[in-house]
């Protein structure tokens, strides 16, 4: 081997030695300080793994979202007083499947029917802590917590997550018409002096309005609360929807 070759090997060895002196301590410092870990090369998030995504997809039901301009509609924030004088907000319902209605205790027409039907739904899921009902009065000046409590006792409301709520009238009407798209208005020409929807809205555990599809493939949006389950079909040929409401509650509870 020539001297020239020896000089080349010596040069290479010297460069490697210098590299080790300069960079190995820095790498060790990064390891000690936690900058480099055994998992640094793992970029995948377990929650987003194919197995986890498949599991989430399998748990999701076929119920549709109510979409506004392509965005699923979520329940807006609210804060009212229930029949026990306790402040209830939308966050109290997170993690629960619940049904929404707007009513008033002196209603002489549809409200008694709606609430008897809701009691039937309540009794279907009476042992479940993650099911509830949200009833908002549209006559808050009349329906005080004491009045609402007496009303709940009269109708056999026992679910601890069924809150009959009262509060600012303007806020309640805005919540009904804009928040849930459930029509509510004062109208002295109708019996009782108020006009409101006889429909129920169904809310999932994350606070989104959900429903099954209609015959045209669109979200049904709401459930008719005016026909008792045992009636089947009313005199106008309209079928009751309490049965499918129960079915869809069950689907959401499994999500």
KOLMAR-806572 format. One record per residue (C-alpha): x, y, z; residue number from 1; chain. Coordinates in Angstrom, 3 decimals, m for minus. Example, Ala and Ser with C-alpha at 12.3 -4.5 7.8 and 13.67 -1.06 7.14 Angstrom:
! KOLMAR-806572
<atom X="12.300" Y="m4.500" Z="7.800" i="1" ch="A"/>
<atom X="13.670" Y="m1.060" Z="7.140" i="2" ch="A"/>
//
This chain:
! KOLMAR-806572
<atom X="0.000" Y="0.000" Z="0.000" i="1" ch="A"/>
<atom X="1.397" Y="3.415" Z="m0.943" i="2" ch="A"/>
<atom X="2.012" Y="6.271" Z="1.485" i="3" ch="A"/>
<atom X="m0.605" Y="8.244" Z="m0.406" i="4" ch="A"/>
<atom X="m3.239" Y="5.647" Z="0.441" i="5" ch="A"/>
<atom X="m2.167" Y="5.652" Z="4.080" i="6" ch="A"/>
<atom X="m2.577" Y="9.418" Z="4.195" i="7" ch="A"/>
<atom X="m6.094" Y="9.062" Z="2.726" i="8" ch="A"/>
<atom X="m7.180" Y="6.590" Z="5.398" i="9" ch="A"/>
<atom X="m5.671" Y="8.703" Z="8.126" i="10" ch="A"/>
<atom X="m7.572" Y="11.716" Z="6.775" i="11" ch="A"/>
<atom X="m10.877" Y="9.911" Z="6.737" i="12" ch="A"/>
<atom X="m10.377" Y="8.579" Z="10.256" i="13" ch="A"/>
<atom X="m9.543" Y="12.090" Z="11.455" i="14" ch="A"/>
<atom X="m12.750" Y="13.493" Z="9.911" i="15" ch="A"/>
<atom X="m14.883" Y="10.776" Z="11.551" i="16" ch="A"/>
<atom X="m13.201" Y="11.486" Z="14.894" i="17" ch="A"/>
<atom X="m13.974" Y="15.192" Z="14.605" i="18" ch="A"/>
<atom X="m17.582" Y="14.461" Z="13.632" i="19" ch="A"/>
<atom X="m17.994" Y="12.242" Z="16.671" i="20" ch="A"/>
<atom X="m16.541" Y="14.865" Z="18.993" i="21" ch="A"/>
<atom X="m18.833" Y="17.574" Z="17.583" i="22" ch="A"/>
<atom X="m22.161" Y="15.844" Z="17.123" i="23" ch="A"/>
<atom X="m22.444" Y="12.828" Z="19.427" i="24" ch="A"/>
<atom X="m22.665" Y="14.976" Z="22.605" i="25" ch="A"/>
<atom X="m25.423" Y="17.067" Z="20.991" i="26" ch="A"/>
<atom X="m27.404" Y="13.956" Z="20.117" i="27" ch="A"/>
<atom X="m26.990" Y="12.639" Z="23.659" i="28" ch="A"/>
<atom X="m28.203" Y="15.940" Z="25.071" i="29" ch="A"/>
<atom X="m31.339" Y="15.798" Z="22.909" i="30" ch="A"/>
<atom X="m32.031" Y="12.280" Z="24.146" i="31" ch="A"/>
<atom X="m31.547" Y="13.297" Z="27.772" i="32" ch="A"/>
<atom X="m33.756" Y="16.369" Z="27.366" i="33" ch="A"/>
<atom X="m36.546" Y="14.349" Z="25.799" i="34" ch="A"/>
<atom X="m36.286" Y="15.907" Z="22.330" i="35" ch="A"/>
<atom X="m35.612" Y="12.506" Z="20.808" i="36" ch="A"/>
<atom X="m37.625" Y="9.583" Z="22.065" i="37" ch="A"/>
<atom X="m38.090" Y="6.029" Z="21.035" i="38" ch="A"/>
<atom X="m41.441" Y="7.011" Z="19.533" i="39" ch="A"/>
<atom X="m40.157" Y="9.963" Z="17.524" i="40" ch="A"/>
<atom X="m40.283" Y="8.013" Z="14.287" i="41" ch="A"/>
<atom X="m43.958" Y="7.102" Z="14.885" i="42" ch="A"/>
<atom X="m46.134" Y="9.677" Z="13.184" i="43" ch="A"/>
<atom X="m49.436" Y="7.823" Z="13.421" i="44" ch="A"/>
<atom X="m52.112" Y="8.783" Z="15.969" i="45" ch="A"/>
<atom X="m53.765" Y="5.717" Z="17.481" i="46" ch="A"/>
<atom X="m57.135" Y="7.500" Z="17.538" i="47" ch="A"/>
<atom X="m56.879" Y="7.938" Z="13.785" i="48" ch="A"/>
<atom X="m55.670" Y="4.431" Z="13.056" i="49" ch="A"/>
<atom X="m57.602" Y="2.404" Z="10.474" i="50" ch="A"/>
<atom X="m58.858" Y="0.070" Z="13.227" i="51" ch="A"/>
<atom X="m60.170" Y="2.951" Z="15.342" i="52" ch="A"/>
<atom X="m61.752" Y="4.683" Z="12.332" i="53" ch="A"/>
<atom X="m63.442" Y="1.431" Z="11.347" i="54" ch="A"/>
<atom X="m64.761" Y="1.009" Z="14.894" i="55" ch="A"/>
<atom X="m66.168" Y="4.550" Z="14.944" i="56" ch="A"/>
<atom X="m67.763" Y="4.029" Z="11.543" i="57" ch="A"/>
<atom X="m69.349" Y="0.775" Z="12.656" i="58" ch="A"/>
<atom X="m70.838" Y="2.455" Z="15.740" i="59" ch="A"/>
<atom X="m72.341" Y="5.286" Z="13.699" i="60" ch="A"/>
<atom X="m76.008" Y="4.816" Z="12.887" i="61" ch="A"/>
<atom X="m77.752" Y="5.606" Z="9.614" i="62" ch="A"/>
<atom X="m79.490" Y="8.658" Z="11.094" i="63" ch="A"/>
<atom X="m78.936" Y="11.864" Z="9.168" i="64" ch="A"/>
<atom X="m77.786" Y="15.284" Z="10.338" i="65" ch="A"/>
<atom X="m79.815" Y="18.429" Z="9.834" i="66" ch="A"/>
<atom X="m77.458" Y="20.453" Z="7.633" i="67" ch="A"/>
<atom X="m77.541" Y="24.203" Z="7.049" i="68" ch="A"/>
<atom X="m75.437" Y="25.258" Z="4.052" i="69" ch="A"/>
<atom X="m73.654" Y="21.922" Z="4.191" i="70" ch="A"/>
<atom X="m72.812" Y="22.174" Z="7.905" i="71" ch="A"/>
<atom X="m74.402" Y="19.853" Z="10.500" i="72" ch="A"/>
<atom X="m76.551" Y="21.922" Z="12.839" i="73" ch="A"/>
<atom X="m75.633" Y="21.826" Z="16.499" i="74" ch="A"/>
<atom X="m77.788" Y="22.881" Z="19.422" i="75" ch="A"/>
<atom X="m76.941" Y="26.488" Z="20.344" i="76" ch="A"/>
<atom X="m75.829" Y="27.376" Z="23.848" i="77" ch="A"/>
<atom X="m78.678" Y="27.950" Z="26.285" i="78" ch="A"/>
<atom X="m79.169" Y="28.495" Z="29.996" i="79" ch="A"/>
<atom X="m82.539" Y="28.318" Z="31.777" i="80" ch="A"/>
<atom X="m84.099" Y="27.399" Z="35.126" i="81" ch="A"/>
<atom X="m85.760" Y="24.011" Z="35.548" i="82" ch="A"/>
<atom X="m88.687" Y="22.840" Z="37.672" i="83" ch="A"/>
<atom X="m86.432" Y="22.509" Z="40.710" i="84" ch="A"/>
<atom X="m84.981" Y="26.007" Z="40.436" i="85" ch="A"/>
<atom X="m81.686" Y="24.675" Z="39.107" i="86" ch="A"/>
<atom X="m79.815" Y="26.287" Z="36.201" i="87" ch="A"/>
<atom X="m79.665" Y="23.933" Z="33.225" i="88" ch="A"/>
<atom X="m77.508" Y="24.535" Z="30.144" i="89" ch="A"/>
<atom X="m76.891" Y="22.694" Z="26.903" i="90" ch="A"/>
<atom X="m73.744" Y="21.251" Z="28.457" i="91" ch="A"/>
<atom X="m75.846" Y="19.309" Z="30.963" i="92" ch="A"/>
<atom X="m77.115" Y="17.281" Z="28.006" i="93" ch="A"/>
<atom X="m73.718" Y="16.493" Z="26.455" i="94" ch="A"/>
<atom X="m73.160" Y="12.737" Z="26.428" i="95" ch="A"/>
<atom X="m76.909" Y="12.165" Z="26.451" i="96" ch="A"/>
<atom X="m79.462" Y="11.486" Z="23.737" i="97" ch="A"/>
<atom X="m82.477" Y="13.724" Z="24.289" i="98" ch="A"/>
<atom X="m85.773" Y="14.892" Z="22.847" i="99" ch="A"/>
<atom X="m86.715" Y="18.582" Z="22.598" i="100" ch="A"/>
<atom X="m90.181" Y="20.118" Z="22.744" i="101" ch="A"/>
<atom X="m91.709" Y="23.583" Z="23.211" i="102" ch="A"/>
<atom X="m94.927" Y="23.734" Z="25.226" i="103" ch="A"/>
<atom X="m96.808" Y="25.639" Z="27.937" i="104" ch="A"/>
<atom X="m98.640" Y="24.356" Z="30.980" i="105" ch="A"/>
<atom X="m101.940" Y="26.102" Z="30.233" i="106" ch="A"/>
<atom X="m102.077" Y="24.814" Z="26.666" i="107" ch="A"/>
<atom X="m105.597" Y="23.486" Z="26.060" i="108" ch="A"/>
<atom X="m104.899" Y="21.610" Z="22.838" i="109" ch="A"/>
<atom X="m101.747" Y="19.801" Z="21.712" i="110" ch="A"/>
<atom X="m99.394" Y="20.032" Z="24.715" i="111" ch="A"/>
<atom X="m101.172" Y="17.422" Z="26.858" i="112" ch="A"/>
<atom X="m100.985" Y="14.975" Z="23.949" i="113" ch="A"/>
<atom X="m97.311" Y="15.730" Z="23.332" i="114" ch="A"/>
<atom X="m96.350" Y="15.264" Z="26.958" i="115" ch="A"/>
<atom X="m98.325" Y="12.062" Z="27.409" i="116" ch="A"/>
<atom X="m96.478" Y="10.732" Z="24.374" i="117" ch="A"/>
<atom X="m93.150" Y="11.869" Z="25.827" i="118" ch="A"/>
<atom X="m93.938" Y="10.115" Z="29.105" i="119" ch="A"/>
<atom X="m94.387" Y="6.917" Z="27.072" i="120" ch="A"/>
<atom X="m90.943" Y="7.516" Z="25.569" i="121" ch="A"/>
<atom X="m89.531" Y="8.264" Z="29.026" i="122" ch="A"/>
<atom X="m90.852" Y="4.970" Z="30.359" i="123" ch="A"/>
<atom X="m89.279" Y="3.084" Z="27.459" i="124" ch="A"/>
<atom X="m85.822" Y="4.297" Z="28.551" i="125" ch="A"/>
<atom X="m86.438" Y="4.764" Z="32.281" i="126" ch="A"/>
<atom X="m83.344" Y="2.868" Z="33.423" i="127" ch="A"/>
<atom X="m80.900" Y="4.752" Z="31.183" i="128" ch="A"/>
<atom X="m78.884" Y="7.640" Z="32.613" i="129" ch="A"/>
<atom X="m77.837" Y="8.872" Z="29.174" i="130" ch="A"/>
<atom X="m81.343" Y="9.661" Z="27.949" i="131" ch="A"/>
<atom X="m83.262" Y="12.855" Z="28.664" i="132" ch="A"/>
<atom X="m85.883" Y="15.365" Z="27.556" i="133" ch="A"/>
<atom X="m85.691" Y="19.154" Z="27.255" i="134" ch="A"/>
<atom X="m89.059" Y="20.926" Z="27.546" i="135" ch="A"/>
<atom X="m89.035" Y="24.703" Z="27.080" i="136" ch="A"/>
<atom X="m92.085" Y="26.723" Z="28.096" i="137" ch="A"/>
<atom X="m93.225" Y="29.482" Z="25.745" i="138" ch="A"/>
<atom X="m95.133" Y="31.251" Z="28.547" i="139" ch="A"/>
<atom X="m92.350" Y="31.846" Z="31.071" i="140" ch="A"/>
<atom X="m94.267" Y="34.614" Z="32.850" i="141" ch="A"/>
<atom X="m96.829" Y="31.963" Z="33.855" i="142" ch="A"/>
<atom X="m94.670" Y="28.872" Z="34.048" i="143" ch="A"/>
<atom X="m92.497" Y="29.461" Z="37.078" i="144" ch="A"/>
<atom X="m90.365" Y="26.626" Z="38.477" i="145" ch="A"/>
<atom X="m93.122" Y="25.883" Z="40.982" i="146" ch="A"/>
<atom X="m95.755" Y="25.645" Z="38.237" i="147" ch="A"/>
<atom X="m93.478" Y="23.445" Z="36.133" i="148" ch="A"/>
<atom X="m92.820" Y="21.146" Z="39.086" i="149" ch="A"/>
<atom X="m96.550" Y="20.670" Z="39.673" i="150" ch="A"/>
<atom X="m97.019" Y="19.996" Z="35.951" i="151" ch="A"/>
<atom X="m94.241" Y="17.385" Z="35.952" i="152" ch="A"/>
<atom X="m95.835" Y="15.601" Z="38.883" i="153" ch="A"/>
<atom X="m99.238" Y="15.660" Z="37.205" i="154" ch="A"/>
<atom X="m97.898" Y="13.966" Z="34.074" i="155" ch="A"/>
<atom X="m95.680" Y="11.447" Z="35.832" i="156" ch="A"/>
<atom X="m92.344" Y="12.898" Z="34.775" i="157" ch="A"/>
<atom X="m89.711" Y="10.976" Z="36.735" i="158" ch="A"/>
<atom X="m86.598" Y="10.983" Z="34.528" i="159" ch="A"/>
<atom X="m83.951" Y="13.098" Z="36.336" i="160" ch="A"/>
<atom X="m82.721" Y="14.267" Z="32.932" i="161" ch="A"/>
<atom X="m86.135" Y="15.617" Z="31.911" i="162" ch="A"/>
<atom X="m85.911" Y="19.324" Z="32.583" i="163" ch="A"/>
<atom X="m88.905" Y="21.617" Z="32.154" i="164" ch="A"/>
<atom X="m87.298" Y="25.005" Z="31.654" i="165" ch="A"/>
<atom X="m88.309" Y="28.633" Z="31.963" i="166" ch="A"/>
<atom X="m86.451" Y="31.880" Z="31.377" i="167" ch="A"/>
<atom X="m86.361" Y="34.995" Z="29.233" i="168" ch="A"/>
<atom X="m89.240" Y="34.939" Z="26.732" i="169" ch="A"/>
<atom X="m87.333" Y="36.474" Z="23.805" i="170" ch="A"/>
<atom X="m84.454" Y="34.041" Z="24.277" i="171" ch="A"/>
<atom X="m86.843" Y="31.080" Z="24.356" i="172" ch="A"/>
<atom X="m88.610" Y="32.138" Z="21.169" i="173" ch="A"/>
<atom X="m85.292" Y="32.667" Z="19.393" i="174" ch="A"/>
<atom X="m84.110" Y="29.264" Z="20.548" i="175" ch="A"/>
<atom X="m87.290" Y="27.654" Z="19.220" i="176" ch="A"/>
<atom X="m87.441" Y="29.352" Z="15.831" i="177" ch="A"/>
<atom X="m83.752" Y="29.682" Z="15.036" i="178" ch="A"/>
<atom X="m82.001" Y="27.186" Z="17.275" i="179" ch="A"/>
<atom X="m84.249" Y="24.189" Z="16.669" i="180" ch="A"/>
<atom X="m86.375" Y="25.384" Z="13.743" i="181" ch="A"/>
<atom X="m89.496" Y="24.527" Z="15.761" i="182" ch="A"/>
<atom X="m92.096" Y="27.188" Z="14.985" i="183" ch="A"/>
<atom X="m93.368" Y="29.171" Z="17.970" i="184" ch="A"/>
<atom X="m95.380" Y="32.426" Z="18.026" i="185" ch="A"/>
<atom X="m97.995" Y="34.365" Z="19.922" i="186" ch="A"/>
<atom X="m101.346" Y="34.298" Z="18.153" i="187" ch="A"/>
<atom X="m104.460" Y="35.533" Z="19.917" i="188" ch="A"/>
<atom X="m106.650" Y="34.105" Z="17.150" i="189" ch="A"/>
<atom X="m105.856" Y="30.499" Z="18.123" i="190" ch="A"/>
<atom X="m107.087" Y="28.650" Z="21.180" i="191" ch="A"/>
<atom X="m104.736" Y="29.263" Z="24.087" i="192" ch="A"/>
<atom X="m103.245" Y="32.389" Z="22.494" i="193" ch="A"/>
<atom X="m100.091" Y="30.708" Z="21.229" i="194" ch="A"/>
<atom X="m99.152" Y="28.718" Z="18.158" i="195" ch="A"/>
<atom X="m96.307" Y="26.248" Z="18.268" i="196" ch="A"/>
<atom X="m95.015" Y="23.141" Z="16.602" i="197" ch="A"/>
<atom X="m96.282" Y="19.764" Z="17.726" i="198" ch="A"/>
<atom X="m93.023" Y="18.172" Z="16.623" i="199" ch="A"/>
<atom X="m90.104" Y="16.794" Z="18.604" i="200" ch="A"/>
<atom X="m86.426" Y="17.281" Z="17.764" i="201" ch="A"/>
<atom X="m83.957" Y="14.475" Z="18.456" i="202" ch="A"/>
<atom X="m80.449" Y="15.381" Z="19.633" i="203" ch="A"/>
<atom X="m77.422" Y="13.087" Z="19.737" i="204" ch="A"/>
<atom X="m74.746" Y="12.821" Z="22.432" i="205" ch="A"/>
<atom X="m72.611" Y="15.496" Z="20.784" i="206" ch="A"/>
<atom X="m75.444" Y="18.011" Z="20.513" i="207" ch="A"/>
<atom X="m76.355" Y="17.593" Z="16.822" i="208" ch="A"/>
<atom X="m79.921" Y="17.459" Z="15.508" i="209" ch="A"/>
<atom X="m80.483" Y="14.032" Z="13.948" i="210" ch="A"/>
<atom X="m83.279" Y="12.125" Z="12.213" i="211" ch="A"/>
<atom X="m83.920" Y="9.309" Z="9.786" i="212" ch="A"/>
<atom X="m84.435" Y="9.795" Z="6.059" i="213" ch="A"/>
<atom X="m87.803" Y="10.409" Z="4.490" i="214" ch="A"/>
<atom X="m89.046" Y="8.600" Z="1.376" i="215" ch="A"/>
<atom X="m87.047" Y="10.984" Z="m0.827" i="216" ch="A"/>
<atom X="m83.712" Y="10.369" Z="0.894" i="217" ch="A"/>
<atom X="m83.750" Y="13.657" Z="2.810" i="218" ch="A"/>
<atom X="m83.539" Y="14.101" Z="6.610" i="219" ch="A"/>
<atom X="m86.987" Y="13.839" Z="8.127" i="220" ch="A"/>
<atom X="m85.747" Y="16.511" Z="10.604" i="221" ch="A"/>
<atom X="m88.549" Y="16.196" Z="13.192" i="222" ch="A"/>
<atom X="m90.901" Y="13.645" Z="14.716" i="223" ch="A"/>
<atom X="m94.652" Y="14.169" Z="14.945" i="224" ch="A"/>
<atom X="m95.564" Y="14.285" Z="18.626" i="225" ch="A"/>
<atom X="m99.318" Y="14.621" Z="18.211" i="226" ch="A"/>
<atom X="m100.423" Y="11.046" Z="17.514" i="227" ch="A"/>
<atom X="m100.241" Y="8.450" Z="20.301" i="228" ch="A"/>
<atom X="m98.419" Y="5.252" Z="19.490" i="229" ch="A"/>
<atom X="m101.461" Y="3.088" Z="20.163" i="230" ch="A"/>
<atom X="m103.579" Y="5.075" Z="17.667" i="231" ch="A"/>
<atom X="m101.402" Y="4.020" Z="14.760" i="232" ch="A"/>
<atom X="m102.910" Y="6.303" Z="12.121" i="233" ch="A"/>
<atom X="m105.036" Y="9.364" Z="12.795" i="234" ch="A"/>
<atom X="m108.312" Y="10.287" Z="11.072" i="235" ch="A"/>
<atom X="m106.412" Y="12.128" Z="8.352" i="236" ch="A"/>
<atom X="m104.351" Y="9.064" Z="7.498" i="237" ch="A"/>
<atom X="m101.167" Y="10.376" Z="9.146" i="238" ch="A"/>
<atom X="m99.167" Y="7.615" Z="10.865" i="239" ch="A"/>
<atom X="m97.867" Y="8.036" Z="14.416" i="240" ch="A"/>
<atom X="m94.106" Y="8.576" Z="14.757" i="241" ch="A"/>
<atom X="m93.546" Y="7.745" Z="18.423" i="242" ch="A"/>
<atom X="m92.470" Y="4.217" Z="17.506" i="243" ch="A"/>
<atom X="m89.798" Y="5.398" Z="15.090" i="244" ch="A"/>
<atom X="m88.689" Y="8.033" Z="17.594" i="245" ch="A"/>
<atom X="m88.060" Y="5.237" Z="20.101" i="246" ch="A"/>
<atom X="m86.175" Y="3.248" Z="17.469" i="247" ch="A"/>
<atom X="m83.980" Y="6.203" Z="16.574" i="248" ch="A"/>
<atom X="m83.256" Y="7.029" Z="20.208" i="249" ch="A"/>
<atom X="m82.022" Y="3.464" Z="20.576" i="250" ch="A"/>
<atom X="m79.748" Y="3.907" Z="17.552" i="251" ch="A"/>
<atom X="m78.215" Y="7.092" Z="18.933" i="252" ch="A"/>
<atom X="m77.702" Y="5.547" Z="22.362" i="253" ch="A"/>
<atom X="m75.520" Y="2.903" Z="20.714" i="254" ch="A"/>
<atom X="m73.294" Y="5.449" Z="18.974" i="255" ch="A"/>
//
